[in-house]
Every structure is written in C-alpha cells, then in structure tokens.
Amino acid sequence: MLNVYLLRHGETRFNAEGNRYCGRTDIPLTEKGIRQAEAVFEQLKGKPIDAVYSSPLKRAFKTAQIASGKEEVITDERLIEIDFGMWEGNRREDFVSENPQAWENWAADPANYRAGEIGENASMVVQRVDSFFNEMLQKHPNQTILVTGHNGINRLYMAYKLGMPLKNYRKIVQHNSSLTYFQLDNDGEFTLEQLNTTI
C-alpha cells in the first residue's frame, strides 16, 4: 500500500491573470502562492511523510519545499505539466477563437489529439505519470509520500485511475495548493480518500 498526498502548486502570475495556460513555462509563485503553500504546511503538521517529490518546475518545487518543511525534495521529469503546444501562455478564450477546431479535437478526444496541436496528448501524460506512481508503489511500500504536481497532470491521472474517459478530466477540481489524498494497493488499485481539500 502506498499513501499519497497529491498537491497542486500555489498561485502563479499566469493563474492570477485569468488562468493563462502555463504548461512548461517556468515561472515562480506569487506572494499569494507562497502563503497558500504555507497554509498547506500547517495542514500537514503532524502527518507522517516519508518522502517528498515534485515536478522540476520552480512553482511546484517551491510549493513542495514550503508545504513539507523539508529542503530535500526529489524532482522527477514525469511530474512536469502538460506540454500545451501553441496554447502555452494564452487564455482559453483567446486560442479557441483563433483555432476552434484544435480545441474541439482536444476537448472531445484528448487521448488521441495533441494539446495546442503540437503538444502532448492525454495518453502520453497518463503513461508518464502512471509510470511514476507505479515506481513509487515499489519504492515506498506502506509509506506516505507528498507529491507536488500540476492541475493538468493531476486531473488526467486521477481520471484515468477512476476509470473516467480522459475527456472528462476537467470535471475534477484542483485549486492552487489544494490537497488530494489517495491510496494505491499492492496491485495498483486506486482509492480516492479526499479531493481538493484542506485537512
């Protein structure tokens, strides 16, 4: 059994500016984002955490450090945000008006269509994130880890593990610096205990 606190990073400037698609753009937390991560630290006080993992992007890494209270945070490329291709740095209403077909393809079948035409598709994302958690299941049996990732990858992974069509991933909510808690049993079966919450 593996116990996982899954955390979305705190607020960035792109989040504050109308949720521009940040993707691989490596921008820092805002002051509000830092305060959000500090609030998670208070929520996790007294909770046993055996290891802390993070996306290598600075917004996730800094959130992981603050929220865990640990300097030692292990980064893993498999936790990086979706490559949004041509949508990177833009708001949805802007890029949809420029190329509605690209958005319609992604919204209807993200497993097979690439985000922003040249980015990743959802199957690619799920494969790498699932690979990470399967490795963690072997590496941390009967332990608890904190994993800090991103809105896109977290929701796609959970949709996949819950047996949802990947096109429905946006129906799962993950606010900045919100915690989700789940378990993976020894066969990799997923049990969602808490979603988008404070503890």
Backbone as ProteinMPNN parsed JSONL, in Angstrom:
{"seq_chain_A": "MLNVYLLRHGETRFNAEGNRYCGRTDIPLTEKGIRQAEAVFEQLKGKPIDAVYSSPLKRAFKTAQIASGKEEVITDERLIEIDFGMWEGNRREDFVSENPQAWENWAADPANYRAGEIGENASMVVQRVDSFFNEMLQKHPNQTILVTGHNGINRLYMAYKLGMPLKNYRKIVQHNSSLTYFQLDNDGEFTLEQLNTTI", "coords_chain_A": {"N_chain_A": [[0.847, -1.204, 0.0], [0.511, 2.193, -0.837], [0.49, 5.469, 0.344], [-0.622, 8.618, -0.621], [-0.229, 12.076, -0.614], [-1.383, 14.318, -2.762], [-0.55, 17.217, -4.3], [-1.408, 20.316, -5.722], [0.506, 22.947, -7.141], [1.073, 26.269, -5.699], [-0.396, 29.561, -6.305], [0.449, 31.216, -9.367], [1.65, 33.937, -11.436], [0.445, 33.573, -13.938], [-1.833, 32.1, -13.245], [-3.17, 34.048, -11.763], [-3.709, 35.905, -13.696], [-6.076, 35.367, -15.114], [-6.018, 32.635, -15.583], [-4.068, 31.783, -17.572], [-2.624, 29.415, -19.783], [-0.113, 27.675, -18.429], [1.662, 25.489, -18.546], [4.766, 24.354, -19.613], [6.148, 26.641, -19.068], [8.369, 28.218, -16.954], [7.683, 29.688, -14.294], [7.688, 31.605, -11.199], [6.128, 31.271, -7.896], [3.501, 33.497, -6.838], [3.211, 36.033, -4.245], [0.862, 35.401, -2.939], [0.699, 32.722, -3.667], [2.852, 31.663, -2.237], [1.922, 32.057, 0.375], [-0.253, 30.334, 0.28], [1.041, 27.847, 0.071], [2.292, 27.834, 2.534], [0.081, 27.583, 4.171], [-0.642, 24.967, 3.605], [1.482, 23.641, 4.771], [0.828, 24.008, 7.465], [-1.492, 22.504, 7.541], [-0.505, 19.941, 7.153], [1.017, 19.427, 9.364], [2.288, 17.221, 11.758], [1.528, 15.03, 10.301], [2.677, 11.952, 9.07], [5.264, 11.891, 6.744], [7.135, 10.318, 4.423], [8.711, 10.79, 2.178], [9.339, 13.362, -0.26], [8.25, 14.471, -3.349], [8.471, 16.168, -6.513], [7.417, 18.005, -9.41], [9.903, 19.317, -11.654], [9.586, 22.017, -12.239], [9.773, 25.378, -11.098], [7.594, 26.51, -9.682], [6.194, 24.352, -8.649], [8.212, 22.968, -7.266], [9.025, 24.826, -5.268], [6.629, 25.094, -3.874], [6.441, 22.485, -2.871], [8.677, 22.386, -1.161], [8.025, 24.373, 0.771], [5.5, 23.485, 1.722], [6.075, 20.972, 2.772], [8.066, 21.513, 4.569], [10.608, 20.676, 4.245], [13.91, 20.664, 3.001], [14.924, 18.803, 1.313], [13.775, 17.803, -1.555], [12.734, 15.669, -4.022], [13.039, 15.818, -7.436], [11.197, 14.973, -10.39], [11.006, 14.334, -13.763], [8.77, 13.23, -14.905], [6.629, 14.345, -13.665], [6.191, 16.833, -14.662], [4.276, 19.585, -16.029], [1.6, 19.352, -18.493], [2.576, 19.551, -21.899], [1.506, 22.165, -23.602], [1.685, 23.022, -26.188], [0.858, 25.177, -28.838], [-0.864, 26.597, -27.279], [0.353, 27.504, -25.081], [0.886, 29.877, -22.542], [-1.334, 31.374, -23.154], [-4.793, 32.44, -22.817], [-7.756, 30.429, -22.583], [-10.06, 31.417, -23.934], [-8.91, 33.034, -25.842], [-7.213, 31.409, -27.503], [-9.054, 29.567, -28.43], [-10.771, 31.053, -30.004], [-9.051, 31.683, -32.057], [-8.378, 29.22, -33.199], [-10.655, 27.175, -33.318], [-11.111, 24.487, -33.972], [-8.902, 22.992, -33.131], [-9.181, 23.107, -30.362], [-11.685, 21.854, -30.079], [-11.068, 19.268, -30.953], [-9.234, 18.414, -28.97], [-10.866, 18.678, -26.65], [-12.865, 16.795, -27.148], [-11.498, 14.392, -27.577], [-8.951, 13.96, -26.018], [-7.143, 11.953, -25.571], [-6.132, 11.165, -27.981], [-5.669, 13.415, -29.531], [-3.39, 16.126, -29.789], [-2.569, 18.589, -27.358], [-2.907, 22.013, -28.093], [-2.185, 21.526, -30.721], [0.55, 20.807, -31.238], [1.531, 19.881, -28.89], [1.48, 17.623, -26.071], [-0.502, 14.587, -26.068], [-3.254, 13.324, -24.083], [-2.921, 10.63, -23.46], [-0.175, 10.246, -23.537], [0.577, 11.804, -21.358], [-0.715, 10.514, -19.183], [0.563, 8.041, -19.289], [3.224, 8.625, -18.51], [2.895, 9.724, -15.934], [1.574, 7.672, -14.592], [3.565, 5.752, -14.709], [5.41, 6.909, -12.956], [4.008, 6.769, -10.445], [3.637, 4.009, -10.204], [6.267, 3.222, -9.864], [6.787, 4.489, -7.424], [5.114, 3.015, -5.759], [6.477, 0.621, -5.557], [8.849, 1.513, -4.455], [8.229, 2.742, -2.033], [6.803, 1.032, -0.097], [4.0, 0.705, 2.031], [4.293, 3.276, 2.994], [4.106, 6.904, 3.235], [3.865, 9.506, 0.939], [4.494, 12.836, -0.262], [3.456, 14.497, -3.089], [4.023, 16.928, -5.426], [2.479, 18.428, -8.032], [0.83, 19.428, -11.002], [-2.094, 21.119, -12.296], [-3.156, 20.04, -14.723], [-1.82, 17.482, -15.17], [-2.328, 16.157, -12.742], [-5.137, 15.923, -12.692], [-5.684, 14.477, -15.042], [-4.384, 12.045, -14.463], [-5.859, 11.157, -12.22], [-8.429, 10.918, -13.367], [-7.937, 8.838, -15.148], [-7.235, 6.718, -13.353], [-9.605, 6.462, -11.984], [-11.218, 5.395, -13.854], [-12.521, 7.014, -15.648], [-13.548, 8.505, -18.783], [-10.922, 10.122, -20.494], [-11.491, 12.607, -21.547], [-13.111, 13.765, -19.701], [-11.614, 14.871, -17.7], [-11.546, 17.533, -16.856], [-13.672, 17.782, -15.189], [-12.884, 17.192, -12.7], [-11.793, 18.898, -9.881], [-9.061, 20.905, -8.914], [-7.809, 23.151, -6.914], [-5.378, 25.83, -6.579], [-2.708, 24.883, -4.512], [-4.3, 22.986, -3.225], [-5.038, 19.97, -1.488], [-5.062, 16.524, -2.259], [-5.866, 13.259, -1.294], [-4.898, 9.953, -1.702], [-4.838, 6.336, -2.037], [-2.796, 3.649, -3.159], [-3.124, 0.273, -3.67], [-1.345, -2.882, -3.353], [-1.657, -3.98, -5.836], [-1.919, -1.834, -7.412], [-4.392, -0.677, -7.403], [-6.576, 2.054, -7.131], [-7.672, 4.233, -4.608], [-9.635, 6.879, -3.815], [-9.486, 9.105, -1.277], [-9.682, 11.78, -0.292], [-10.448, 14.849, -1.902], [-9.259, 17.791, -3.384], [-8.979, 19.494, -1.048], [-8.758, 20.881, 2.297], [-7.052, 19.726, 5.135]], "CA_chain_A": [[0.0, 0.0, 0.0], [1.18, 3.493, -0.882], [-0.361, 6.603, 0.68], [-0.142, 9.78, -1.375], [-0.794, 13.428, -0.601], [-1.152, 14.91, -4.075], [-0.701, 18.662, -4.128], [-1.195, 21.232, -6.844], [1.319, 24.099, -6.735], [0.404, 27.51, -5.353], [-0.716, 30.508, -7.378], [1.466, 31.919, -10.153], [1.136, 35.108, -12.168], [-0.445, 33.102, -15.0], [-3.115, 31.776, -12.611], [-3.797, 35.298, -11.345], [-4.07, 36.69, -14.882], [-7.152, 34.74, -15.878], [-5.702, 31.238, -15.887], [-3.319, 31.524, -18.802], [-2.079, 28.056, -19.768], [1.293, 27.838, -18.05], [2.401, 24.37, -19.119], [6.191, 24.198, -19.316], [6.736, 27.936, -18.724], [8.877, 28.041, -15.588], [7.523, 30.943, -13.558], [7.637, 31.373, -9.756], [4.901, 31.549, -7.158], [3.226, 34.854, -6.371], [3.175, 36.103, -2.781], [-0.306, 34.616, -2.528], [1.068, 31.316, -3.826], [3.701, 31.309, -1.096], [1.043, 31.944, 1.544], [-1.04, 29.105, 0.117], [1.915, 26.718, 0.412], [2.483, 27.888, 3.986], [-1.142, 27.046, 4.775], [-0.568, 23.505, 3.481], [2.413, 23.199, 5.818], [0.068, 23.935, 8.715], [-2.43, 21.384, 7.416], [0.214, 18.663, 7.19], [1.757, 19.282, 10.618], [1.976, 16.003, 12.497], [1.257, 13.917, 9.388], [3.926, 11.295, 8.681], [5.605, 11.947, 5.322], [8.414, 9.623, 4.305], [9.494, 11.361, 1.091], [8.666, 14.448, -0.969], [8.573, 14.504, -4.771], [7.912, 17.338, -7.183], [7.786, 18.449, -10.754], [11.082, 20.18, -11.609], [9.272, 23.424, -12.458], [10.016, 26.066, -9.821], [6.359, 26.754, -8.932], [5.879, 23.119, -7.926], [9.313, 22.654, -6.35], [8.963, 25.729, -4.124], [5.455, 24.692, -3.111], [6.779, 21.248, -2.163], [9.582, 22.721, -0.057], [7.309, 25.105, 1.819], [4.421, 22.67, 2.27], [6.634, 19.842, 3.523], [9.04, 21.968, 5.549], [11.844, 19.929, 4.0], [14.751, 21.139, 1.905], [15.172, 17.695, 0.391], [12.65, 17.486, -2.423], [13.223, 14.93, -5.185], [12.302, 16.193, -8.646], [11.031, 13.913, -11.386], [10.522, 14.91, -15.023], [7.458, 12.672, -15.246], [5.61, 15.145, -12.992], [6.1, 18.153, -15.282], [2.942, 19.86, -16.559], [1.328, 19.039, -19.9], [3.068, 20.429, -22.962], [0.297, 22.699, -24.228], [1.923, 23.414, -27.568], [0.595, 26.558, -29.245], [-1.704, 27.268, -26.293], [1.208, 27.928, -23.972], [0.909, 31.29, -22.211], [-2.552, 32.049, -23.616], [-6.06, 32.09, -22.175], [-8.557, 29.551, -23.438], [-10.95, 32.16, -24.831], [-8.122, 33.605, -26.935], [-6.765, 30.438, -28.502], [-10.198, 28.904, -29.036], [-11.276, 31.912, -31.08], [-8.092, 31.636, -33.162], [-8.39, 27.91, -33.844], [-11.647, 26.399, -32.566], [-11.046, 23.049, -34.262], [-7.872, 22.379, -32.284], [-9.762, 22.918, -29.038], [-12.752, 20.848, -30.175], [-10.424, 17.95, -31.028], [-8.701, 18.094, -27.635], [-11.97, 18.531, -25.699], [-13.621, 15.578, -27.452], [-10.674, 13.18, -27.564], [-7.574, 14.341, -25.689], [-6.261, 10.773, -25.586], [-5.549, 10.988, -29.318], [-5.304, 14.699, -30.129], [-2.391, 16.844, -29.009], [-2.909, 19.924, -26.872], [-2.28, 23.08, -28.882], [-1.774, 20.912, -31.994], [1.919, 20.259, -31.282], [1.926, 19.48, -27.545], [1.249, 16.219, -25.731], [-1.871, 14.142, -25.903], [-3.508, 12.876, -22.716], [-2.369, 9.282, -23.275], [1.249, 10.42, -23.232], [0.661, 12.333, -19.996], [-1.111, 9.46, -18.251], [1.591, 6.999, -19.298], [4.403, 9.008, -17.718], [2.525, 9.908, -14.527], [1.305, 6.335, -14.066], [4.884, 5.133, -14.526], [5.969, 7.464, -11.717], [3.345, 6.241, -9.257], [3.94, 2.585, -10.101], [7.603, 3.145, -9.275], [6.678, 4.868, -6.018], [4.485, 1.898, -5.063], [7.544, -0.349, -5.277], [9.929, 2.151, -3.698], [7.765, 3.2, -0.714], [5.701, 0.198, 0.389], [3.451, 1.035, 3.352], [4.761, 4.592, 3.402], [3.323, 8.063, 2.791], [4.666, 10.49, 0.219], [3.875, 14.068, -0.75], [3.805, 14.699, -4.496], [3.536, 18.218, -5.894], [2.423, 18.48, -9.483], [0.147, 20.498, -11.72], [-3.519, 20.93, -12.494], [-3.437, 19.155, -15.85], [-1.369, 16.094, -14.987], [-3.009, 15.559, -11.593], [-6.514, 15.582, -13.041], [-5.679, 13.388, -16.024], [-4.025, 10.798, -13.783], [-6.989, 10.703, -11.412], [-9.486, 10.471, -14.282], [-7.516, 7.521, -15.643], [-7.304, 5.715, -12.287], [-11.006, 6.305, -11.616], [-11.924, 4.772, -14.963], [-13.287, 8.008, -16.389], [-12.99, 8.913, -20.073], [-9.968, 11.202, -20.256], [-12.077, 13.9, -21.918], [-13.832, 14.291, -18.55], [-10.678, 15.241, -16.64], [-11.828, 18.879, -16.363], [-14.732, 17.696, -14.182], [-12.199, 17.062, -11.413], [-11.305, 20.227, -9.492], [-7.869, 21.025, -8.07], [-7.416, 24.545, -6.742], [-3.986, 26.045, -6.204], [-2.33, 24.419, -3.168], [-5.268, 22.093, -2.599], [-4.526, 18.621, -1.273], [-5.855, 15.337, -2.533], [-5.248, 12.113, -0.634], [-5.336, 8.671, -2.239], [-4.031, 5.151, -1.756], [-2.613, 2.609, -4.167], [-2.819, -1.0, -3.021], [-0.192, -3.564, -3.944], [-1.965, -4.265, -7.239], [-2.066, -0.564, -8.115], [-5.778, -0.196, -7.361], [-6.624, 3.436, -6.66], [-8.801, 4.617, -3.759], [-9.615, 8.321, -3.553], [-9.978, 9.378, 0.076], [-10.036, 13.193, -0.187], [-10.179, 15.558, -3.15], [-9.327, 19.254, -3.425], [-9.444, 19.805, 0.283], [-7.838, 21.18, 3.392], [-7.166, 18.607, 6.086]], "C_chain_A": [[0.877, 1.248, 0.0], [0.156, 4.566, -0.575], [0.221, 7.859, 0.052], [-0.942, 11.032, -1.033], [-0.404, 14.056, -1.932], [-1.508, 16.384, -3.997], [-0.542, 19.369, -5.47], [-0.388, 22.425, -6.322], [0.467, 25.318, -6.401], [0.241, 28.437, -6.55], [0.536, 31.067, -8.044], [0.826, 33.137, -10.811], [0.165, 34.679, -13.263], [-1.811, 32.709, -14.435], [-3.879, 33.056, -12.295], [-4.296, 36.116, -12.529], [-5.104, 35.97, -15.741], [-6.843, 33.348, -16.344], [-5.126, 31.046, -17.285], [-2.671, 30.15, -18.689], [-0.564, 28.12, -19.582], [2.171, 26.721, -18.606], [3.836, 24.289, -18.655], [6.878, 25.527, -18.984], [7.114, 27.922, -17.248], [8.849, 29.358, -14.826], [7.349, 30.646, -12.068], [6.236, 31.575, -9.183], [4.743, 33.049, -6.938], [3.326, 34.852, -4.838], [1.986, 35.319, -2.239], [0.001, 33.128, -2.621], [1.947, 30.818, -2.692], [2.855, 31.142, 0.164], [0.188, 30.678, 1.473], [-0.216, 27.879, 0.5], [2.17, 26.666, 1.914], [1.263, 27.336, 4.72], [-1.165, 25.523, 4.692], [0.387, 22.935, 4.53], [1.684, 23.049, 7.15], [-0.899, 22.752, 8.694], [-1.746, 20.036, 7.606], [1.008, 18.448, 8.477], [1.309, 18.029, 11.354], [1.635, 14.814, 11.629], [2.582, 13.266, 8.997], [4.133, 11.358, 7.168], [7.023, 11.396, 5.174], [9.298, 10.176, 3.195], [8.656, 12.399, 0.365], [9.177, 14.482, -2.409], [7.881, 15.693, -5.425], [8.269, 17.347, -8.661], [9.03, 19.322, -10.637], [10.788, 21.659, -11.813], [9.229, 24.154, -11.124], [8.74, 26.315, -9.019], [5.956, 25.527, -8.111], [6.947, 22.814, -6.885], [9.259, 23.523, -5.101], [7.758, 25.401, -3.249], [5.76, 23.455, -2.275], [7.686, 21.529, -0.97], [8.844, 23.384, 1.097], [6.285, 24.204, 2.506], [4.938, 21.534, 3.136], [7.527, 20.284, 4.675], [10.375, 21.284, 5.403], [12.614, 20.559, 2.84], [14.927, 20.056, 0.848], [13.889, 17.313, -0.34], [13.218, 16.846, -3.683], [12.39, 15.318, -6.399], [12.267, 15.02, -9.624], [10.376, 14.51, -12.625], [9.128, 14.4, -15.393], [6.311, 13.463, -14.63], [5.465, 16.544, -13.582], [4.709, 18.331, -15.906], [2.838, 19.464, -18.032], [2.043, 20.041, -20.807], [1.842, 20.887, -23.746], [0.526, 23.232, -25.645], [1.657, 24.886, -27.82], [-0.297, 27.309, -28.26], [-0.896, 27.856, -25.143], [1.181, 29.453, -23.78], [-0.342, 32.062, -22.584], [-3.77, 31.611, -22.809], [-6.913, 31.282, -23.154], [-9.415, 30.342, -24.422], [-10.201, 32.746, -26.027], [-7.747, 32.55, -27.967], [-7.922, 29.663, -29.131], [-10.752, 29.738, -30.185], [-10.35, 31.894, -32.294], [-8.147, 30.326, -33.926], [-9.358, 26.995, -33.097], [-11.542, 24.898, -32.794], [-10.028, 22.33, -33.384], [-8.418, 22.131, -30.885], [-10.846, 21.85, -29.061], [-12.171, 19.443, -30.223], [-9.928, 17.508, -29.661], [-9.835, 17.83, -26.643], [-12.718, 17.217, -25.907], [-12.793, 14.314, -27.288], [-9.216, 13.51, -27.251], [-6.608, 13.16, -25.68], [-5.535, 10.649, -26.912], [-5.152, 12.283, -30.005], [-4.353, 15.444, -29.203], [-2.907, 18.211, -28.568], [-2.183, 20.967, -27.707], [-1.627, 22.573, -30.156], [-0.406, 20.229, -31.962], [2.413, 19.814, -29.903], [1.737, 17.984, -27.321], [-0.227, 15.867, -25.873], [-2.018, 13.529, -24.509], [-2.957, 11.485, -22.451], [-0.897, 9.346, -22.916], [1.435, 10.882, -21.785], [0.376, 11.23, -18.981], [-0.03, 8.381, -18.164], [2.772, 7.378, -18.409], [4.077, 9.175, -16.243], [2.23, 8.552, -13.877], [2.61, 5.579, -13.822], [5.525, 5.617, -13.23], [5.337, 6.811, -10.494], [3.545, 4.732, -9.105], [5.324, 2.367, -9.493], [7.565, 3.481, -7.788], [6.066, 3.745, -5.18], [5.516, 0.841, -4.68], [8.595, 0.23, -4.33], [9.525, 2.484, -2.269], [6.612, 2.342, -0.204], [5.313, 0.58, 1.821], [3.983, 2.356, 3.904], [3.842, 5.668, 2.828], [4.249, 9.059, 2.118], [3.815, 11.709, -0.118], [4.377, 14.3, -2.162], [3.19, 16.012, -4.958], [3.63, 18.287, -7.41], [1.608, 19.663, -9.974], [-1.306, 20.123, -11.988], [-3.822, 19.914, -13.593], [-3.058, 17.71, -15.578], [-2.08, 15.419, -13.82], [-4.407, 15.078, -11.974], [-6.574, 14.456, -14.069], [-5.356, 12.056, -15.371], [-5.208, 10.273, -12.967], [-8.147, 10.221, -12.281], [-9.183, 9.064, -14.784], [-7.709, 6.45, -14.573], [-8.741, 5.472, -11.822], [-11.845, 5.687, -12.728], [-12.785, 5.719, -15.768], [-12.717, 8.171, -17.796], [-12.075, 10.111, -19.861], [-10.527, 12.569, -20.629], [-12.821, 14.541, -20.743], [-12.907, 14.791, -17.442], [-10.971, 16.626, -16.063], [-12.975, 18.899, -15.36], [-14.17, 17.465, -12.783], [-11.577, 18.419, -11.088], [-10.054, 20.093, -8.625], [-7.474, 22.489, -8.013], [-5.93, 24.641, -6.416], [-3.766, 25.663, -4.743], [-3.441, 23.662, -2.454], [-4.662, 20.697, -2.528], [-5.56, 17.58, -1.668], [-5.121, 14.171, -1.873], [-5.8, 10.837, -1.256], [-4.381, 7.566, -1.833], [-3.939, 4.291, -2.997], [-2.313, 1.311, -3.429], [-1.712, -1.707, -3.8], [-0.405, -3.96, -5.398], [-2.157, -2.987, -8.055], [-3.486, -0.046, -8.158], [-5.832, 1.124, -6.594], [-7.863, 3.663, -5.807], [-8.653, 6.091, -3.4], [-10.262, 8.591, -2.21], [-10.458, 10.82, 0.238], [-9.63, 13.897, -1.468], [-10.298, 17.054, -2.939], [-9.745, 19.836, -2.073], [-8.343, 20.372, 1.163], [-8.117, 20.134, 4.459], [-7.498, 19.129, 7.47]], "O_chain_A": [[1.856, 1.34, 0.742], [-0.926, 4.581, -1.162], [1.416, 8.13, 0.177], [-2.168, 11.051, -1.146], [0.775, 14.295, -2.192], [-2.638, 16.746, -3.667], [0.354, 19.049, -6.251], [-0.583, 22.859, -5.186], [-0.705, 25.393, -6.769], [0.682, 28.133, -7.658], [1.538, 31.353, -7.389], [-0.388, 33.332, -10.744], [-0.838, 35.354, -13.494], [-2.836, 32.954, -15.071], [-5.085, 33.142, -12.528], [-5.207, 36.931, -12.381], [-5.004, 35.973, -16.968], [-7.34, 32.91, -17.382], [-5.632, 30.251, -18.077], [-2.219, 29.766, -17.61], [0.166, 28.564, -20.469], [3.281, 26.968, -19.076], [4.107, 24.17, -17.46], [8.064, 25.54, -18.653], [6.274, 27.646, -16.391], [9.859, 30.053, -14.724], [6.91, 29.555, -11.705], [5.304, 31.985, -9.875], [5.729, 33.781, -6.862], [3.502, 33.803, -4.219], [2.088, 34.655, -1.208], [-0.396, 32.357, -1.747], [1.804, 29.682, -2.24], [3.05, 30.197, 0.928], [-0.061, 30.032, 2.491], [-0.714, 26.977, 1.174], [2.254, 25.586, 2.498], [1.396, 26.698, 5.765], [-1.653, 24.859, 5.607], [0.131, 21.877, 5.105], [1.898, 22.077, 7.875], [-1.096, 22.082, 9.708], [-2.336, 19.103, 8.151], [1.611, 17.39, 8.658], [0.116, 17.8, 11.551], [1.466, 13.705, 12.136], [3.521, 13.97, 8.625], [3.272, 10.925, 6.402], [7.978, 11.94, 5.727], [10.52, 10.044, 3.265], [7.427, 12.335, 0.367], [10.383, 14.518, -2.652], [6.844, 16.163, -4.956], [9.274, 16.781, -9.092], [9.205, 20.004, -9.627], [11.667, 22.488, -11.579], [8.717, 23.627, -10.137], [8.791, 26.331, -7.789], [5.436, 25.661, -7.003], [6.631, 22.444, -5.754], [9.427, 23.018, -3.99], [7.853, 25.428, -2.022], [5.381, 23.383, -1.105], [7.484, 20.973, 0.11], [9.015, 23.005, 2.256], [6.213, 24.167, 3.734], [4.306, 21.172, 4.128], [7.729, 19.542, 5.637], [11.191, 21.302, 6.325], [12.028, 20.937, 1.825], [15.059, 20.34, -0.342], [13.039, 16.597, 0.189], [14.087, 17.423, -4.337], [11.168, 15.164, -6.391], [13.18, 14.196, -9.672], [9.311, 15.121, -12.538], [8.393, 15.071, -16.116], [5.155, 13.285, -15.015], [4.7, 17.357, -13.063], [4.051, 17.355, -16.265], [3.842, 19.269, -18.717], [2.1, 21.233, -20.506], [1.22, 20.102, -24.461], [-0.375, 23.836, -26.227], [2.167, 25.746, -27.103], [-0.472, 28.521, -28.386], [-1.419, 28.618, -24.331], [1.418, 30.215, -24.717], [-0.415, 33.27, -22.36], [-3.772, 30.543, -22.197], [-6.808, 31.429, -24.372], [-9.496, 29.993, -25.6], [-10.78, 32.934, -27.096], [-7.935, 32.758, -29.165], [-7.79, 29.156, -30.245], [-11.154, 29.197, -31.215], [-10.802, 32.068, -33.426], [-7.985, 30.304, -35.146], [-8.929, 26.135, -32.328], [-11.853, 24.116, -31.896], [-10.258, 21.203, -32.946], [-8.161, 21.086, -30.286], [-10.916, 21.025, -28.15], [-12.713, 18.525, -29.607], [-10.165, 16.376, -29.239], [-9.776, 16.867, -25.88], [-13.157, 16.596, -24.94], [-13.324, 13.272, -26.901], [-8.345, 13.361, -28.108], [-5.394, 13.346, -25.77], [-4.44, 10.09, -26.969], [-4.38, 12.261, -30.964], [-4.497, 15.397, -27.982], [-3.597, 18.898, -29.321], [-0.995, 20.828, -27.996], [-0.63, 23.131, -30.615], [-0.221, 19.187, -32.591], [3.569, 19.417, -29.755], [1.822, 17.185, -28.253], [-1.093, 16.739, -25.807], [-1.023, 13.251, -23.839], [-2.563, 11.187, -21.324], [-0.427, 8.577, -22.078], [2.33, 10.414, -21.081], [1.138, 11.038, -18.034], [0.254, 7.87, -17.081], [3.266, 6.55, -17.643], [4.882, 8.811, -15.386], [2.605, 8.322, -12.728], [2.737, 4.851, -12.837], [6.115, 4.828, -12.492], [6.048, 6.348, -9.602], [3.614, 4.233, -7.982], [5.527, 1.442, -8.706], [8.235, 2.832, -6.984], [6.453, 3.545, -4.029], [5.434, 0.241, -3.608], [9.159, -0.488, -3.504], [10.375, 2.508, -1.379], [5.542, 2.873, 0.093], [6.164, 0.752, 2.693], [4.107, 2.534, 5.116], [2.933, 5.385, 2.048], [5.293, 9.414, 2.664], [2.593, 11.626, -0.241], [5.584, 14.301, -2.406], [1.974, 16.19, -4.89], [4.714, 18.214, -7.989], [1.69, 20.762, -9.425], [-1.687, 18.954, -11.913], [-4.656, 19.027, -13.408], [-3.882, 16.81, -15.737], [-2.402, 14.233, -13.897], [-4.81, 13.969, -11.625], [-7.428, 13.575, -13.972], [-5.982, 11.044, -15.685], [-5.52, 9.084, -13.016], [-8.781, 9.216, -11.96], [-10.067, 8.208, -14.836], [-8.28, 5.395, -14.847], [-9.056, 4.392, -11.322], [-13.047, 5.481, -12.562], [-13.681, 5.285, -16.493], [-11.515, 7.992, -17.988], [-12.426, 11.027, -19.117], [-10.088, 13.584, -20.089], [-13.129, 15.732, -20.786], [-13.378, 15.104, -16.348], [-10.676, 16.874, -14.894], [-13.229, 19.932, -14.74], [-14.903, 17.536, -11.797], [-10.91, 19.016, -11.933], [-10.003, 19.266, -7.715], [-6.874, 23.012, -8.952], [-5.304, 23.656, -6.025], [-4.524, 26.06, -3.858], [-3.523, 23.686, -1.226], [-3.879, 20.297, -3.389], [-6.759, 17.739, -1.441], [-3.892, 14.113, -1.896], [-7.015, 10.651, -1.333], [-3.274, 7.814, -1.355], [-4.879, 4.211, -3.787], [-1.361, 1.245, -2.652], [-1.209, -1.181, -4.792], [0.556, -4.245, -6.113], [-2.51, -3.04, -9.233], [-3.772, 0.919, -8.868], [-5.209, 1.276, -5.543], [-8.975, 3.332, -6.22], [-7.678, 6.497, -2.768], [-11.452, 8.335, -2.024], [-11.509, 11.065, 0.83], [-8.594, 13.584, -2.055], [-11.288, 17.541, -2.393], [-10.729, 20.569, -1.971], [-7.163, 20.345, 0.816], [-9.256, 19.713, 4.661], [-7.636, 18.344, 8.409]]}, "name": "protein", "num_of_chains": 1, "seq": "MLNVYLLRHGETRFNAEGNRYCGRTDIPLTEKGIRQAEAVFEQLKGKPIDAVYSSPLKRAFKTAQIASGKEEVITDERLIEIDFGMWEGNRREDFVSENPQAWENWAADPANYRAGEIGENASMVVQRVDSFFNEMLQKHPNQTILVTGHNGINRLYMAYKLGMPLKNYRKIVQHNSSLTYFQLDNDGEFTLEQLNTTI"}
